[in-house]
Amino acid sequence: MFSEDVSSNFWSQFKAFFPIVLVAILIFVIGWFLSSKINNIILRAMRKAKVDESIISFVGSLLLILFRVIVILATLSKFGVDVTALIAALGAAFVTIGIALKDSLSNIASGVIIIINKPFKVGDFLEFGNKSGKVMKIELMFTTILTPDNRELIVPNSNLTSSDMINCSRQKIRRIDLTYSAKNINDVNNIKNNFINIISNNPKVLKSPESSFVIKEIDGENIKIFASTWCESINFDALHNEIQENMLV
């Protein structure tokens, strides 16, 4: 008799609780799936509107986190969890966690600063410290840099806003600076004639500003020469390599 009562009570509770669990699972699975889909739709709309790619990348990572938090809260509410009280408790917890994770919050704040002030964008070539590379992604906490040797460098956003950084892509034109050494005046003239001949026949070289070729320093038998020329930023690497290769000939 006792066994039958226990069994009957179990099944009655199971029947009452099962629909709640089923609905909660459906909310979580469907919500998790839709959060990605909705996020992708928003990102596609932003791309069609020709929004800056750095903003798209940042907003995408932020929205995805927001959508999934909403899904988790909606799932918990089906189990009778007081979401309002939970949010209040989470708020207090976040304050405590925030103190412990001040570096992470600093990265997030720096990410917002980068998006608002736009010191660089996706596709720009940066130099910072002893590192350099092309910006591939700007996300909530990190910026992904592709180095010249094709390695991904994950840089905390705070590192990019708290130290000196050179944006090599910001300006439309750049100056190529080159240094050479000569032993005597004949070497100087040969280097100068070769340099002038190379830049005169290269269409990547700009006519204005003018190129320059000057003796920088005379140190005993060693004569140091400074040469420079201008080009569009997009042609910088190619032209630099072409000049150096032809100077060796």
N, C-alpha and C positions, 0 to 999 in steps of 0.2 A: 504494500500500500504506500509506504514511504517512498519507495523507488519510483512508483508511478507518479506521485506528486512532484518529486524532483524533476523527473523527465518532462512532465507536463509543464512545469514552471520554466524549465530551460527552453523548451520549444516556443512557449508563449513570448519569452523575452527575446529569443532569437528572431522570431517573426516580426516583433516590434522594432528590433534594432537593425535587422538586415537591410530594410529599405533605406535607412539613414546612411549606413555604410556604403551601400551601392550608389546612392546619390552623391555622397562625398567623394567616392572614387571617380565617378563620372565628371564631377566638377573639377577635380584635380587634373585628371588626364586630358579632358577636353580643354580646360583653361590653360594648361601648360602648352598644349599644342597651338591653341589660338593666340597665345601671347607672342609666340614666335612669328606666326603668320601675320598678325596685325602689325607687329614691329616691322616686318619686311615690307608690308604694304606702305607704311608711313615712310620708310626709307626710300622706296621706289618713287613715291610722290615727291619727296624732297629732291631726289636726283633729277626728276623730270622738270622740277622748278629751278634746276641749276643752282641749288644751294651748295655752298662750299663743302668739299668732301670731308674736311676736318670736322666741320660741324655735324655732318651726317654721322660720321663714325662715333663722335662723342654722344650725341643724342640717342643713337641706336643702343649703345651699351647702357645708358641711363634708363631709357624707357623699358628695356627688357627686364631690368632688375625691378622696376616699379610694377610692371604687369604681373610678374611672378610672385611678388609679395602680396598683391591683391588676390591672386589665385589661392595662395596658402591661407590667407585670412578667411576667404570665402569657404574654403574646405573645413577649416576649424570651426567656423560658425555652425555648420551642419551637425557637429557633435555637441552643440550646446555651449561652446566656449564663448564667454563674454568678450567679444572682439574689442569693444570700447575699453574695457579694463585691461585687456591684453596690450592694446596700443599704448595706454598710459604706462603700463609696466615696462613695455619695450622702450618707451621714451626715456624713462629713468635709467634703464639698463644701458641705453645707448650713450647717456652722459658719462657713465662710469667707463664703458668700453672706449668711448671717445678719448678719454684721458690716456688710456693704455695704448690706443692706436692713433696717437697724435700725428705720427709720421704719415700714416695712411690718409688721414683727414687732410693733412698738408698737401698730399699729392692730388686729392680730389679738388681742393681749393685752387691749386695751381692749374689743374685741368680746366676749371671754369675760367680762370684768368687767361689761359691760352686761347680758349674759344672766343672770349669777348674781345680781347685786345689784338688777337691774331698776329703775334710776332713771327709766326710761321704757319704754313698750311701743308696739307698732304701734297707731296711732290717736290717740296723745297729741299735743297741740299744744305745741311747745317754743319758747322764746325764748333765743337765745344770741348774744352779741356784738350786732351790729346786724341779725341775721337772725332769722327766725321761720318756722314752718310745721308741718304735720302729718306725723308719722312714717309712712312708707309701707312701708319695708322695713329690717330690721336684718340685715346680712350679715357675712361673716367679717371684712372690712376696712373696709367703708363702711356708712353709714346713709343711706337715701334720704329726703329731706324734700320735701314738696309745699308750696311757698310760697303765700301768699294770692292771688297773681296767676297761679296754676296753672303754675308752673315747677318742674321737678325739680332739687333741690339735693343733690348727692352730697357728703356730709361724711365725712372720715376719722374713724373711731371715736375715735382719740386726741384729736381736737379737742373731742369731747363729754365726755371724762372728765378733761381737764386744765384746763378753764376753767369759769367760772360758767355755770350753765344754769338756766332757769326752766321747770318743767313746769307748764303752765297747766291740765292736765287731771287732775292727781293728786288734787286735792281736789274734793269734790262741789259745793261752792258757791264763788263768787268775788264780789269786791266791784268794782263799777264806779265808778271815780273820775273826776269831771268838774270842770272849772274854768270859771268865767265872770267877766266883768268888768262893773262897773256904775259909773255916774258919780255917782249920789246914792242916798239912802235909798229914794226911790220906785222906782228901777230895781231895787234889791235886793229890795224887796217884790214887784215884778212877776215877777222871775226866780224867787223863792222860791215864790210862789203857782202859777206855771206848772209848776215842777218837781214840787211836791207833787201837783198835779192829774194830771200825767202818770203818776207812779208809783202813785198811788192806784187808777187805772183800768186798770193793766196787770197781767194775771194772772201774768206771768213774774217780777214783783218778789216777793221773799220778805218776809214780815211780821217774821221774826226771822232774823238780827240786824236791828236797826232802821236805817232810812236816816238820813242826816244832812245838814244844810245849815248851813254856818257861814261867817262872814266871816274870811278867812284873813289878809288884809293890806290896809292902807289906805296908798296911795302917792300923796300929793297928791290929785288929783281922781279917781284911779283906785282903785276898790274891787275887790279880788280875792276871789272867792267859791269855796269848796270844797264840792262836793256829792257824795254817794256813796249807793249803794244796793246790795243784794245779790240774787243770782240763782243758779240752778243753772249750773254751768260750761258745760253744753251750750247754754244760752241766752245766753251772754255777748255774743257778737257781735250777735245779733239785737236784744237789748234795748238795747245801747249805741247802735245805729243808730236804733232807734225813739225813744229819749229825745232824741237830738240833732236828729233830724228834726222832732219835735214842739216842741222848744224854739225852733226857728226861726219857727214859725207865730205 
